């Protein structure tokens, strides 16, 4: 309680109120400036037209060097299907082996 009394005597409540009000004003200014900067950066970097142009240029470059992404993706699909067939066959073999072992144990 004595420490609180000393603190109250050392700090002027009116001046502390002024400092707090000034801090609140400056904080509001900072928030407004931050919001304006965020909006400006969003407008600058959020341009769908630029993204579309980049996709077009990328496709042109791939066409020039002879890369057919769609064709490569289509040719990759059958290979994946063949791989799946191989995995299914291996699983069937393991199941058959387990069934034979179980039958041997039962007899």
Beta strands, then each sheet from edge to edge (+ up, - down):
end
